[in-house]
Amino acid sequence: MDTDEFWGVMMKRGSTLMRHKAGDKDSAMQIIGYVLESHRQIVLDIQHEMVNEGRKVEDTAAGRFLALLDEYTTVLEDRSASL
């Protein structure tokens, strides 16, 4: 089997592979410890859009998605009420 078929592409891009044994608290704690100690900074898209691009929440991709979801919910409620 080719490694790229499974985790190879991710590993080449800097991912770390760790094995967790189901039900094993120690292996779970090892993984959590690694994540907490890695000190990797994660910037969410919404943070980038608001801080770096100066957008308001409603002008971010997340804000637009929530507006669409709200519209969709309203349409579904209206249709359900008319049944």
N, CA, C and O atoms as a Maestro MAE file, in Angstrom:
{
 s_m_m2io_version
 :::
 2.0.0
}

f_m_ct {
 s_m_title
 :::
 protein
 m_atom[332] {
  # First column is atom index #
  i_m_mmod_type
  r_m_x_coord
  r_m_y_coord
  r_m_z_coord
  i_m_residue_number
  s_m_chain_name
  s_m_pdb_residue_name
  s_m_pdb_atom_name
  i_m_atomic_number
  :::
  1 25 0.830 -1.189 0.000 1 A "MET " " N  " 7
  2 3 0.000 0.000 0.000 1 A "MET " " CA " 6
  3 2 0.869 1.245 0.000 1 A "MET " " C  " 6
  4 15 1.904 1.296 0.664 1 A "MET " " O  " 8
  5 25 0.446 2.223 -0.735 2 A "ASP " " N  " 7
  6 3 1.170 3.489 -0.815 2 A "ASP " " CA " 6
  7 2 0.806 4.358 0.389 2 A "ASP " " C  " 6
  8 15 -0.373 4.519 0.705 2 A "ASP " " O  " 8
  9 25 1.815 4.916 1.059 3 A "THR " " N  " 7
  10 3 1.573 5.749 2.239 3 A "THR " " CA " 6
  11 2 0.708 6.950 1.907 3 A "THR " " C  " 6
  12 15 -0.121 7.353 2.722 3 A "THR " " O  " 8
  13 25 0.886 7.541 0.704 4 A "ASP " " N  " 7
  14 3 0.091 8.699 0.316 4 A "ASP " " CA " 6
  15 2 -1.400 8.384 0.302 4 A "ASP " " C  " 6
  16 15 -2.237 9.269 0.475 4 A "ASP " " O  " 8
  17 25 -1.715 7.111 0.095 5 A "GLU " " N  " 7
  18 3 -3.114 6.716 0.055 5 A "GLU " " CA " 6
  19 2 -3.786 6.922 1.415 5 A "GLU " " C  " 6
  20 15 -4.999 7.125 1.476 5 A "GLU " " O  " 8
  21 25 -3.029 6.873 2.481 6 A "PHE " " N  " 7
  22 3 -3.594 7.008 3.812 6 A "PHE " " CA " 6
  23 2 -3.205 8.347 4.440 6 A "PHE " " C  " 6
  24 15 -3.945 9.324 4.322 6 A "PHE " " O  " 8
  25 25 -2.069 8.398 5.096 7 A "TRP " " N  " 7
  26 3 -1.685 9.601 5.835 7 A "TRP " " CA " 6
  27 2 -0.519 10.352 5.213 7 A "TRP " " C  " 6
  28 15 -0.156 11.424 5.698 7 A "TRP " " O  " 8
  29 25 0.069 9.828 4.170 8 A "GLY " " N  " 7
  30 3 1.283 10.391 3.602 8 A "GLY " " CA " 6
  31 2 1.189 11.852 3.219 8 A "GLY " " C  " 6
  32 15 2.083 12.633 3.544 8 A "GLY " " O  " 8
  33 25 0.127 12.235 2.535 9 A "VAL " " N  " 7
  34 3 -0.031 13.627 2.102 9 A "VAL " " CA " 6
  35 2 -0.091 14.542 3.313 9 A "VAL " " C  " 6
  36 15 0.526 15.606 3.330 9 A "VAL " " O  " 8
  37 25 -0.839 14.121 4.326 10 A "MET " " N  " 7
  38 3 -0.942 14.947 5.534 10 A "MET " " CA " 6
  39 2 0.404 15.040 6.246 10 A "MET " " C  " 6
  40 15 0.783 16.109 6.724 10 A "MET " " O  " 8
  41 25 1.123 13.925 6.318 11 A "MET " " N  " 7
  42 3 2.424 13.919 6.983 11 A "MET " " CA " 6
  43 2 3.413 14.825 6.253 11 A "MET " " C  " 6
  44 15 4.206 15.520 6.888 11 A "MET " " O  " 8
  45 25 3.369 14.817 4.934 12 A "LYS " " N  " 7
  46 3 4.261 15.672 4.149 12 A "LYS " " CA " 6
  47 2 3.985 17.147 4.388 12 A "LYS " " C  " 6
  48 15 4.861 17.992 4.200 12 A "LYS " " O  " 8
  49 25 2.763 17.450 4.803 13 A "ARG " " N  " 7
  50 3 2.379 18.845 5.050 13 A "ARG " " CA " 6
  51 2 2.490 19.235 6.524 13 A "ARG " " C  " 6
  52 15 2.008 20.293 6.929 13 A "ARG " " O  " 8
  53 25 3.124 18.379 7.321 14 A "GLY " " N  " 7
  54 3 3.403 18.748 8.709 14 A "GLY " " CA " 6
  55 2 2.517 18.137 9.769 14 A "GLY " " C  " 6
  56 15 2.653 18.471 10.946 14 A "GLY " " O  " 8
  57 25 1.616 17.255 9.390 15 A "SER " " N  " 7
  58 3 0.753 16.621 10.380 15 A "SER " " CA " 6
  59 2 1.542 15.641 11.235 15 A "SER " " C  " 6
  60 15 2.585 15.136 10.819 15 A "SER " " O  " 8
  61 25 1.041 15.382 12.418 16 A "THR " " N  " 7
  62 3 1.640 14.400 13.313 16 A "THR " " CA " 6
  63 2 0.639 13.268 13.489 16 A "THR " " C  " 6
  64 15 -0.542 13.507 13.741 16 A "THR " " O  " 8
  65 25 1.108 12.056 13.356 17 A "LEU " " N  " 7
  66 3 0.258 10.885 13.506 17 A "LEU " " CA " 6
  67 2 0.504 10.284 14.881 17 A "LEU " " C  " 6
  68 15 1.643 10.000 15.250 17 A "LEU " " O  " 8
  69 25 -0.571 10.093 15.633 18 A "MET " " N  " 7
  70 3 -0.465 9.488 16.956 18 A "MET " " CA " 6
  71 2 -1.522 8.399 17.048 18 A "MET " " C  " 6
  72 15 -2.632 8.559 16.541 18 A "MET " " O  " 8
  73 25 -1.185 7.314 17.681 19 A "ARG " " N  " 7
  74 3 -2.103 6.193 17.830 19 A "ARG " " CA " 6
  75 2 -2.817 6.287 19.172 19 A "ARG " " C  " 6
  76 15 -2.197 6.540 20.204 19 A "ARG " " O  " 8
  77 25 -4.138 6.077 19.139 20 A "HIS " " N  " 7
  78 3 -4.926 6.033 20.375 20 A "HIS " " CA " 6
  79 2 -5.549 4.656 20.504 20 A "HIS " " C  " 6
  80 15 -6.211 4.162 19.592 20 A "HIS " " O  " 8
  81 25 -5.326 4.063 21.634 21 A "LYS " " N  " 7
  82 3 -5.922 2.758 21.910 21 A "LYS " " CA " 6
  83 2 -7.263 3.012 22.599 21 A "LYS " " C  " 6
  84 15 -7.311 3.586 23.687 21 A "LYS " " O  " 8
  85 25 -8.342 2.582 21.960 22 A "ALA " " N  " 7
  86 3 -9.694 2.822 22.472 22 A "ALA " " CA " 6
  87 2 -9.819 2.391 23.927 22 A "ALA " " C  " 6
  88 15 -9.436 1.280 24.292 22 A "ALA " " O  " 8
  89 25 -10.353 3.275 24.743 23 A "GLY " " N  " 7
  90 3 -10.554 2.976 26.146 23 A "GLY " " CA " 6
  91 2 -9.335 3.170 27.019 23 A "GLY " " C  " 6
  92 15 -9.403 2.965 28.231 23 A "GLY " " O  " 8
  93 25 -8.214 3.562 26.422 24 A "ASP " " N  " 7
  94 3 -6.966 3.738 27.169 24 A "ASP " " CA " 6
  95 2 -6.795 5.211 27.532 24 A "ASP " " C  " 6
  96 15 -6.435 6.035 26.691 24 A "ASP " " O  " 8
  97 25 -7.058 5.525 28.790 25 A "LYS " " N  " 7
  98 3 -6.985 6.908 29.255 25 A "LYS " " CA " 6
  99 2 -5.580 7.482 29.078 25 A "LYS " " C  " 6
  100 15 -5.435 8.652 28.726 25 A "LYS " " O  " 8
  101 25 -4.543 6.675 29.316 26 A "ASP " " N  " 7
  102 3 -3.176 7.171 29.202 26 A "ASP " " CA " 6
  103 2 -2.845 7.612 27.781 26 A "ASP " " C  " 6
  104 15 -2.206 8.646 27.588 26 A "ASP " " O  " 8
  105 25 -3.274 6.837 26.782 27 A "SER " " N  " 7
  106 3 -2.973 7.241 25.412 27 A "SER " " CA " 6
  107 2 -3.756 8.502 25.038 27 A "SER " " C  " 6
  108 15 -3.252 9.347 24.298 27 A "SER " " O  " 8
  109 25 -4.973 8.631 25.540 28 A "ALA " " N  " 7
  110 3 -5.759 9.841 25.294 28 A "ALA " " CA " 6
  111 2 -5.084 11.048 25.937 28 A "ALA " " C  " 6
  112 15 -5.006 12.116 25.329 28 A "ALA " " O  " 8
  113 25 -4.603 10.882 27.153 29 A "MET " " N  " 7
  114 3 -3.932 11.980 27.851 29 A "MET " " CA " 6
  115 2 -2.633 12.372 27.154 29 A "MET " " C  " 6
  116 15 -2.271 13.549 27.139 29 A "MET " " O  " 8
  117 25 -1.932 11.405 26.579 30 A "GLN " " N  " 7
  118 3 -0.711 11.696 25.825 30 A "GLN " " CA " 6
  119 2 -1.023 12.587 24.625 30 A "GLN " " C  " 6
  120 15 -0.306 13.553 24.362 30 A "GLN " " O  " 8
  121 25 -2.077 12.266 23.909 31 A "ILE " " N  " 7
  122 3 -2.462 13.043 22.735 31 A "ILE " " CA " 6
  123 2 -2.884 14.449 23.145 31 A "ILE " " C  " 6
  124 15 -2.470 15.429 22.527 31 A "ILE " " O  " 8
  125 25 -3.702 14.547 24.182 32 A "ILE " " N  " 7
  126 3 -4.134 15.861 24.665 32 A "ILE " " CA " 6
  127 2 -2.934 16.675 25.123 32 A "ILE " " C  " 6
  128 15 -2.839 17.867 24.829 32 A "ILE " " O  " 8
  129 25 -2.032 16.046 25.830 33 A "GLY " " N  " 7
  130 3 -0.814 16.730 26.282 33 A "GLY " " CA " 6
  131 2 0.007 17.244 25.124 33 A "GLY " " C  " 6
  132 15 0.518 18.363 25.168 33 A "GLY " " O  " 8
  133 25 0.137 16.442 24.095 34 A "TYR " " N  " 7
  134 3 0.899 16.866 22.915 34 A "TYR " " CA " 6
  135 2 0.263 18.096 22.270 34 A "TYR " " C  " 6
  136 15 0.957 19.050 21.917 34 A "TYR " " O  " 8
  137 25 -1.047 18.066 22.120 35 A "VAL " " N  " 7
  138 3 -1.749 19.191 21.495 35 A "VAL " " CA " 6
  139 2 -1.573 20.451 22.337 35 A "VAL " " C  " 6
  140 15 -1.301 21.523 21.797 35 A "VAL " " O  " 8
  141 25 -1.726 20.331 23.651 36 A "LEU " " N  " 7
  142 3 -1.615 21.493 24.527 36 A "LEU " " CA " 6
  143 2 -0.192 22.043 24.577 36 A "LEU " " C  " 6
  144 15 0.000 23.252 24.705 36 A "LEU " " O  " 8
  145 25 0.796 21.174 24.478 37 A "GLU " " N  " 7
  146 3 2.190 21.606 24.556 37 A "GLU " " CA " 6
  147 2 2.746 22.091 23.224 37 A "GLU " " C  " 6
  148 15 3.816 22.699 23.186 37 A "GLU " " O  " 8
  149 25 2.037 21.832 22.139 38 A "SER " " N  " 7
  150 3 2.573 22.203 20.829 38 A "SER " " CA " 6
  151 2 2.592 23.713 20.624 38 A "SER " " C  " 6
  152 15 3.360 24.214 19.802 38 A "SER " " O  " 8
  153 25 1.766 24.437 21.353 39 A "HIS " " N  " 7
  154 3 1.702 25.900 21.282 39 A "HIS " " CA " 6
  155 2 1.483 26.402 19.863 39 A "HIS " " C  " 6
  156 15 1.931 27.492 19.506 39 A "HIS " " O  " 8
  157 25 0.806 25.621 19.071 40 A "ARG " " N  " 7
  158 3 0.481 26.074 17.724 40 A "ARG " " CA " 6
  159 2 -0.637 27.096 17.804 40 A "ARG " " C  " 6
  160 15 -1.636 26.902 18.496 40 A "ARG " " O  " 8
  161 25 -0.449 28.162 17.097 41 A "GLN " " N  " 7
  162 3 -1.487 29.182 17.074 41 A "GLN " " CA " 6
  163 2 -2.455 28.861 15.954 41 A "GLN " " C  " 6
  164 15 -2.057 28.666 14.805 41 A "GLN " " O  " 8
  165 25 -3.709 28.810 16.295 42 A "ILE " " N  " 7
  166 3 -4.738 28.529 15.309 42 A "ILE " " CA " 6
  167 2 -5.555 29.803 15.136 42 A "ILE " " C  " 6
  168 15 -6.078 30.353 16.105 42 A "ILE " " O  " 8
  169 25 -5.657 30.259 13.911 43 A "VAL " " N  " 7
  170 3 -6.451 31.444 13.610 43 A "VAL " " CA " 6
  171 2 -7.639 30.999 12.770 43 A "VAL " " C  " 6
  172 15 -7.477 30.473 11.669 43 A "VAL " " O  " 8
  173 25 -8.816 31.215 13.297 44 A "LEU " " N  " 7
  174 3 -10.028 30.868 12.563 44 A "LEU " " CA " 6
  175 2 -10.252 31.871 11.443 44 A "LEU " " C  " 6
  176 15 -9.830 33.024 11.540 44 A "LEU " " O  " 8
  177 25 -10.914 31.435 10.387 45 A "ASP " " N  " 7
  178 3 -11.206 32.338 9.269 45 A "ASP " " CA " 6
  179 2 -11.961 33.576 9.739 45 A "ASP " " C  " 6
  180 15 -11.676 34.689 9.297 45 A "ASP " " O  " 8
  181 25 -12.919 33.381 10.633 46 A "ILE " " N  " 7
  182 3 -13.704 34.522 11.098 46 A "ILE " " CA " 6
  183 2 -12.818 35.522 11.852 46 A "ILE " " C  " 6
  184 15 -13.027 36.731 11.753 46 A "ILE " " O  " 8
  185 25 -11.840 35.026 12.598 47 A "GLN " " N  " 7
  186 3 -10.911 35.919 13.284 47 A "GLN " " CA " 6
  187 2 -10.090 36.711 12.275 47 A "GLN " " C  " 6
  188 15 -9.918 37.923 12.411 47 A "GLN " " O  " 8
  189 25 -9.588 36.017 11.268 48 A "HIS " " N  " 7
  190 3 -8.786 36.677 10.237 48 A "HIS " " CA " 6
  191 2 -9.610 37.752 9.526 48 A "HIS " " C  " 6
  192 15 -9.143 38.872 9.322 48 A "HIS " " O  " 8
  193 25 -10.833 37.396 9.154 49 A "GLU " " N  " 7
  194 3 -11.681 38.339 8.426 49 A "GLU " " CA " 6
  195 2 -11.996 39.577 9.263 49 A "GLU " " C  " 6
  196 15 -12.017 40.691 8.741 49 A "GLU " " O  " 8
  197 25 -12.237 39.385 10.546 50 A "MET " " N  " 7
  198 3 -12.596 40.523 11.384 50 A "MET " " CA " 6
  199 2 -11.381 41.359 11.771 50 A "MET " " C  " 6
  200 15 -11.443 42.588 11.743 50 A "MET " " O  " 8
  201 25 -10.286 40.710 12.128 51 A "VAL " " N  " 7
  202 3 -9.115 41.439 12.609 51 A "VAL " " CA " 6
  203 2 -8.274 41.984 11.455 51 A "VAL " " C  " 6
  204 15 -7.977 43.177 11.409 51 A "VAL " " O  " 8
  205 25 -7.895 41.119 10.534 52 A "ASN " " N  " 7
  206 3 -6.996 41.528 9.457 52 A "ASN " " CA " 6
  207 2 -7.689 42.290 8.338 52 A "ASN " " C  " 6
  208 15 -7.087 43.157 7.704 52 A "ASN " " O  " 8
  209 25 -8.961 41.963 8.096 53 A "GLU " " N  " 7
  210 3 -9.672 42.591 6.994 53 A "GLU " " CA " 6
  211 2 -10.683 43.634 7.474 53 A "GLU " " C  " 6
  212 15 -11.321 44.304 6.662 53 A "GLU " " O  " 8
  213 25 -10.824 43.767 8.786 54 A "GLY " " N  " 7
  214 3 -11.702 44.784 9.350 54 A "GLY " " CA " 6
  215 2 -13.184 44.601 9.073 54 A "GLY " " C  " 6
  216 15 -13.938 45.574 9.067 54 A "GLY " " O  " 8
  217 25 -13.605 43.383 8.847 55 A "ARG " " N  " 7
  218 3 -15.018 43.123 8.551 55 A "ARG " " CA " 6
  219 2 -15.850 43.043 9.824 55 A "ARG " " C  " 6
  220 15 -15.344 42.699 10.893 55 A "ARG " " O  " 8
  221 25 -17.130 43.367 9.692 56 A "LYS " " N  " 7
  222 3 -18.094 43.146 10.768 56 A "LYS " " CA " 6
  223 2 -18.505 41.676 10.704 56 A "LYS " " C  " 6
  224 15 -18.348 41.027 9.670 56 A "LYS " " O  " 8
  225 25 -19.022 41.165 11.798 57 A "VAL " " N  " 7
  226 3 -19.412 39.745 11.857 57 A "VAL " " CA " 6
  227 2 -20.317 39.382 10.686 57 A "VAL " " C  " 6
  228 15 -20.110 38.360 10.032 57 A "VAL " " O  " 8
  229 25 -21.308 40.205 10.424 58 A "GLU " " N  " 7
  230 3 -22.265 39.877 9.369 58 A "GLU " " CA " 6
  231 2 -21.640 39.886 7.973 58 A "GLU " " C  " 6
  232 15 -22.235 39.362 7.032 58 A "GLU " " O  " 8
  233 25 -20.458 40.470 7.828 59 A "ASP " " N  " 7
  234 3 -19.782 40.513 6.528 59 A "ASP " " CA " 6
  235 2 -18.746 39.405 6.346 59 A "ASP " " C  " 6
  236 15 -18.079 39.339 5.314 59 A "ASP " " O  " 8
  237 25 -18.614 38.541 7.344 60 A "THR " " N  " 7
  238 3 -17.689 37.414 7.233 60 A "THR " " CA " 6
  239 2 -18.397 36.244 6.567 60 A "THR " " C  " 6
  240 15 -19.622 36.241 6.440 60 A "THR " " O  " 8
  241 25 -17.634 35.263 6.148 61 A "ALA " " N  " 7
  242 3 -18.224 34.061 5.554 61 A "ALA " " CA " 6
  243 2 -19.159 33.384 6.556 61 A "ALA " " C  " 6
  244 15 -20.230 32.905 6.184 61 A "ALA " " O  " 8
  245 25 -18.756 33.347 7.816 62 A "ALA " " N  " 7
  246 3 -19.605 32.728 8.841 62 A "ALA " " CA " 6
  247 2 -20.892 33.527 9.022 62 A "ALA " " C  " 6
  248 15 -21.971 32.948 9.152 62 A "ALA " " O  " 8
  249 25 -20.783 34.835 9.031 63 A "GLY " " N  " 7
  250 3 -21.964 35.678 9.178 63 A "GLY " " CA " 6
  251 2 -22.930 35.513 8.015 63 A "GLY " " C  " 6
  252 15 -24.144 35.449 8.210 63 A "GLY " " O  " 8
  253 25 -22.384 35.446 6.802 64 A "ARG " " N  " 7
  254 3 -23.231 35.242 5.623 64 A "ARG " " CA " 6
  255 2 -23.895 33.869 5.671 64 A "ARG " " C  " 6
  256 15 -25.062 33.728 5.304 64 A "ARG " " O  " 8
  257 25 -23.165 32.876 6.115 65 A "PHE " " N  " 7
  258 3 -23.733 31.539 6.235 65 A "PHE " " CA " 6
  259 2 -24.889 31.532 7.236 65 A "PHE " " C  " 6
  260 15 -25.939 30.946 6.972 65 A "PHE " " O  " 8
  261 25 -24.695 32.180 8.379 66 A "LEU " " N  " 7
  262 3 -25.754 32.211 9.385 66 A "LEU " " CA " 6
  263 2 -26.978 32.949 8.874 66 A "LEU " " C  " 6
  264 15 -28.105 32.565 9.185 66 A "LEU " " O  " 8
  265 25 -26.773 34.002 8.094 67 A "ALA " " N  " 7
  266 3 -27.909 34.732 7.514 67 A "ALA " " CA " 6
  267 2 -28.680 33.828 6.556 67 A "ALA " " C  " 6
  268 15 -29.911 33.812 6.568 67 A "ALA " " O  " 8
  269 25 -27.958 33.080 5.730 68 A "LEU " " N  " 7
  270 3 -28.613 32.145 4.814 68 A "LEU " " CA " 6
  271 2 -29.347 31.050 5.572 68 A "LEU " " C  " 6
  272 15 -30.457 30.666 5.204 68 A "LEU " " O  " 8
  273 25 -28.733 30.557 6.614 69 A "LEU " " N  " 7
  274 3 -29.357 29.525 7.438 69 A "LEU " " CA " 6
  275 2 -30.644 30.056 8.070 69 A "LEU " " C  " 6
  276 15 -31.647 29.345 8.138 69 A "LEU " " O  " 8
  277 25 -30.611 31.287 8.523 70 A "ASP " " N  " 7
  278 3 -31.798 31.908 9.102 70 A "ASP " " CA " 6
  279 2 -32.910 32.029 8.063 70 A "ASP " " C  " 6
  280 15 -34.072 31.739 8.350 70 A "ASP " " O  " 8
  281 25 -32.549 32.459 6.855 71 A "GLU " " N  " 7
  282 3 -33.536 32.561 5.770 71 A "GLU " " CA " 6
  283 2 -34.127 31.191 5.445 71 A "GLU " " C  " 6
  284 15 -35.339 31.050 5.284 71 A "GLU " " O  " 8
  285 25 -33.272 30.199 5.353 72 A "TYR " " N  " 7
  286 3 -33.688 28.837 5.035 72 A "TYR " " CA " 6
  287 2 -34.641 28.307 6.114 72 A "TYR " " C  " 6
  288 15 -35.661 27.690 5.807 72 A "TYR " " O  " 8
  289 25 -34.294 28.557 7.374 73 A "THR " " N  " 7
  290 3 -35.139 28.115 8.486 73 A "THR " " CA " 6
  291 2 -36.511 28.768 8.406 73 A "THR " " C  " 6
  292 15 -37.526 28.108 8.630 73 A "THR " " O  " 8
  293 25 -36.550 30.053 8.090 74 A "THR " " N  " 7
  294 3 -37.826 30.770 7.960 74 A "THR " " CA " 6
  295 2 -38.672 30.169 6.841 74 A "THR " " C  " 6
  296 15 -39.875 29.973 7.014 74 A "THR " " O  " 8
  297 25 -38.058 29.876 5.704 75 A "VAL " " N  " 7
  298 3 -38.781 29.271 4.579 75 A "VAL " " CA " 6
  299 2 -39.349 27.914 4.986 75 A "VAL " " C  " 6
  300 15 -40.507 27.611 4.699 75 A "VAL " " O  " 8
  301 25 -38.543 27.106 5.648 76 A "LEU " " N  " 7
  302 3 -39.008 25.781 6.084 76 A "LEU " " CA " 6
  303 2 -40.156 25.895 7.079 76 A "LEU " " C  " 6
  304 15 -41.120 25.133 7.007 76 A "LEU " " O  " 8
  305 25 -40.057 26.835 7.999 77 A "GLU " " N  " 7
  306 3 -41.126 27.015 8.979 77 A "GLU " " CA " 6
  307 2 -42.409 27.455 8.287 77 A "GLU " " C  " 6
  308 15 -43.493 26.975 8.621 77 A "GLU " " O  " 8
  309 25 -42.290 28.371 7.319 78 A "ASP " " N  " 7
  310 3 -43.470 28.836 6.574 78 A "ASP " " CA " 6
  311 2 -44.126 27.692 5.796 78 A "ASP " " C  " 6
  312 15 -45.349 27.555 5.785 78 A "ASP " " O  " 8
  313 25 -43.300 26.883 5.154 79 A "ARG " " N  " 7
  314 3 -43.833 25.752 4.396 79 A "ARG " " CA " 6
  315 2 -44.462 24.712 5.301 79 A "ARG " " C  " 6
  316 15 -45.500 24.139 4.969 79 A "ARG " " O  " 8
  317 25 -43.845 24.469 6.432 80 A "SER " " N  " 7
  318 3 -44.393 23.495 7.382 80 A "SER " " CA " 6
  319 2 -45.729 23.963 7.925 80 A "SER " " C  " 6
  320 15 -46.641 23.160 8.119 80 A "SER " " O  " 8
  321 25 -45.847 25.254 8.170 81 A "ALA " " N  " 7
  322 3 -47.096 25.805 8.700 81 A "ALA " " CA " 6
  323 2 -48.222 25.720 7.685 81 A "ALA " " C  " 6
  324 15 -49.392 25.628 8.059 81 A "ALA " " O  " 8
  325 25 -47.877 25.751 6.395 82 A "SER " " N  " 7
  326 3 -48.919 25.730 5.364 82 A "SER " " CA " 6
  327 2 -49.357 24.311 4.996 82 A "SER " " C  " 6
  328 15 -50.263 24.139 4.181 82 A "SER " " O  " 8
  329 25 -48.732 23.308 5.580 83 A "LEU " " N  " 7
  330 3 -49.119 21.918 5.278 83 A "LEU " " CA " 6
  331 2 -50.344 21.493 6.019 83 A "LEU " " C  " 6
  332 15 -50.792 20.356 5.872 83 A "LEU " " O  " 8
  :::
 }
 m_bond[331] {
  # First column is bond index #
  i_m_from
  i_m_to
  i_m_order
  :::
  1 1 2 1
  2 2 3 1
  3 3 4 2
  4 3 5 1
  5 5 6 1
  6 6 7 1
  7 7 8 2
  8 7 9 1
  9 9 10 1
  10 10 11 1
  11 11 12 2
  12 11 13 1
  13 13 14 1
  14 14 15 1
  15 15 16 2
  16 15 17 1
  17 17 18 1
  18 18 19 1
  19 19 20 2
  20 19 21 1
  21 21 22 1
  22 22 23 1
  23 23 24 2
  24 23 25 1
  25 25 26 1
  26 26 27 1
  27 27 28 2
  28 27 29 1
  29 29 30 1
  30 30 31 1
  31 31 32 2
  32 31 33 1
  33 33 34 1
  34 34 35 1
  35 35 36 2
  36 35 37 1
  37 37 38 1
  38 38 39 1
  39 39 40 2
  40 39 41 1
  41 41 42 1
  42 42 43 1
  43 43 44 2
  44 43 45 1
  45 45 46 1
  46 46 47 1
  47 47 48 2
  48 47 49 1
  49 49 50 1
  50 50 51 1
  51 51 52 2
  52 51 53 1
  53 53 54 1
  54 54 55 1
  55 55 56 2
  56 55 57 1
  57 57 58 1
  58 58 59 1
  59 59 60 2
  60 59 61 1
  61 61 62 1
  62 62 63 1
  63 63 64 2
  64 63 65 1
  65 65 66 1
  66 66 67 1
  67 67 68 2
  68 67 69 1
  69 69 70 1
  70 70 71 1
  71 71 72 2
  72 71 73 1
  73 73 74 1
  74 74 75 1
  75 75 76 2
  76 75 77 1
  77 77 78 1
  78 78 79 1
  79 79 80 2
  80 79 81 1
  81 81 82 1
  82 82 83 1
  83 83 84 2
  84 83 85 1
  85 85 86 1
  86 86 87 1
  87 87 88 2
  88 87 89 1
  89 89 90 1
  90 90 91 1
  91 91 92 2
  92 91 93 1
  93 93 94 1
  94 94 95 1
  95 95 96 2
  96 95 97 1
  97 97 98 1
  98 98 99 1
  99 99 100 2
  100 99 101 1
  101 101 102 1
  102 102 103 1
  103 103 104 2
  104 103 105 1
  105 105 106 1
  106 106 107 1
  107 107 108 2
  108 107 109 1
  109 109 110 1
  110 110 111 1
  111 111 112 2
  112 111 113 1
  113 113 114 1
  114 114 115 1
  115 115 116 2
  116 115 117 1
  117 117 118 1
  118 118 119 1
  119 119 120 2
  120 119 121 1
  121 121 122 1
  122 122 123 1
  123 123 124 2
  124 123 125 1
  125 125 126 1
  126 126 127 1
  127 127 128 2
  128 127 129 1
  129 129 130 1
  130 130 131 1
  131 131 132 2
  132 131 133 1
  133 133 134 1
  134 134 135 1
  135 135 136 2
  136 135 137 1
  137 137 138 1
  138 138 139 1
  139 139 140 2
  140 139 141 1
  141 141 142 1
  142 142 143 1
  143 143 144 2
  144 143 145 1
  145 145 146 1
  146 146 147 1
  147 147 148 2
  148 147 149 1
  149 149 150 1
  150 150 151 1
  151 151 152 2
  152 151 153 1
  153 153 154 1
  154 154 155 1
  155 155 156 2
  156 155 157 1
  157 157 158 1
  158 158 159 1
  159 159 160 2
  160 159 161 1
  161 161 162 1
  162 162 163 1
  163 163 164 2
  164 163 165 1
  165 165 166 1
  166 166 167 1
  167 167 168 2
  168 167 169 1
  169 169 170 1
  170 170 171 1
  171 171 172 2
  172 171 173 1
  173 173 174 1
  174 174 175 1
  175 175 176 2
  176 175 177 1
  177 177 178 1
  178 178 179 1
  179 179 180 2
  180 179 181 1
  181 181 182 1
  182 182 183 1
  183 183 184 2
  184 183 185 1
  185 185 186 1
  186 186 187 1
  187 187 188 2
  188 187 189 1
  189 189 190 1
  190 190 191 1
  191 191 192 2
  192 191 193 1
  193 193 194 1
  194 194 195 1
  195 195 196 2
  196 195 197 1
  197 197 198 1
  198 198 199 1
  199 199 200 2
  200 199 201 1
  201 201 202 1
  202 202 203 1
  203 203 204 2
  204 203 205 1
  205 205 206 1
  206 206 207 1
  207 207 208 2
  208 207 209 1
  209 209 210 1
  210 210 211 1
  211 211 212 2
  212 211 213 1
  213 213 214 1
  214 214 215 1
  215 215 216 2
  216 215 217 1
  217 217 218 1
  218 218 219 1
  219 219 220 2
  220 219 221 1
  221 221 222 1
  222 222 223 1
  223 223 224 2
  224 223 225 1
  225 225 226 1
  226 226 227 1
  227 227 228 2
  228 227 229 1
  229 229 230 1
  230 230 231 1
  231 231 232 2
  232 231 233 1
  233 233 234 1
  234 234 235 1
  235 235 236 2
  236 235 237 1
  237 237 238 1
  238 238 239 1
  239 239 240 2
  240 239 241 1
  241 241 242 1
  242 242 243 1
  243 243 244 2
  244 243 245 1
  245 245 246 1
  246 246 247 1
  247 247 248 2
  248 247 249 1
  249 249 250 1
  250 250 251 1
  251 251 252 2
  252 251 253 1
  253 253 254 1
  254 254 255 1
  255 255 256 2
  256 255 257 1
  257 257 258 1
  258 258 259 1
  259 259 260 2
  260 259 261 1
  261 261 262 1
  262 262 263 1
  263 263 264 2
  264 263 265 1
  265 265 266 1
  266 266 267 1
  267 267 268 2
  268 267 269 1
  269 269 270 1
  270 270 271 1
  271 271 272 2
  272 271 273 1
  273 273 274 1
  274 274 275 1
  275 275 276 2
  276 275 277 1
  277 277 278 1
  278 278 279 1
  279 279 280 2
  280 279 281 1
  281 281 282 1
  282 282 283 1
  283 283 284 2
  284 283 285 1
  285 285 286 1
  286 286 287 1
  287 287 288 2
  288 287 289 1
  289 289 290 1
  290 290 291 1
  291 291 292 2
  292 291 293 1
  293 293 294 1
  294 294 295 1
  295 295 296 2
  296 295 297 1
  297 297 298 1
  298 298 299 1
  299 299 300 2
  300 299 301 1
  301 301 302 1
  302 302 303 1
  303 303 304 2
  304 303 305 1
  305 305 306 1
  306 306 307 1
  307 307 308 2
  308 307 309 1
  309 309 310 1
  310 310 311 1
  311 311 312 2
  312 311 313 1
  313 313 314 1
  314 314 315 1
  315 315 316 2
  316 315 317 1
  317 317 318 1
  318 318 319 1
  319 319 320 2
  320 319 321 1
  321 321 322 1
  322 322 323 1
  323 323 324 2
  324 323 325 1
  325 325 326 1
  326 326 327 1
  327 327 328 2
  328 327 329 1
  329 329 330 1
  330 330 331 1
  331 331 332 2
  :::
 }
}
